[in-house]
Amino acid sequence: MTGSDSSDLWYADGLRFECSRCGDCCRGPGYVWVSAGESDRLAEHLDLTSDRFARRFLRTVSGRLALIDNPAGDCVFWDNGCTVYAARPTQCRTFPFWSQNLAHPGSWDRTVRACPGAGEGRLYNRDEIERLRLGRGRTTAEGDDG
């Protein structure tokens, strides 16, 4: 937080989200940023060495690691569903509770219009939202085992 009391947050009463696994956040232009630890976790999940995983699935963009895109421009792990869901990167685990989506109510409204699960389903309380915004934890989907 930025020095204000957490009760001053516009989402202090919580926000609703239930991942529908529609894949809208996995398809189209953008970057899925990964840390070295996430890369290792994905490599292990795919039963690959870290080096082989990196050569096959990673690129460097402005000095940061990102997953490559598939030929359609979607996340390389999108195939009518996330093929690495249990090991998905933090960016994916915490969507839509990213700082830019929580900056102000208008940002959240744009997220709700773009994502069928935002504004629906489970109510995440302020503390859960703050943990997710900081990259800790994960959102869940119905039947989520990962």
Secondary structure, 3 states (H helix, E strand, C coil): CCCCCHHHCCCCCCEEECECCCCCCCCCCCCCECCHHHHHHHHHHCCCCHHHHHHHHEEEECCEEEECECCCCCECCECCCECCHHHCCHHHHHCCCCHHHHCCHHHHHHHHHHCCCEEEEEEECHHHHHHHHCCCCCCCECCCCC
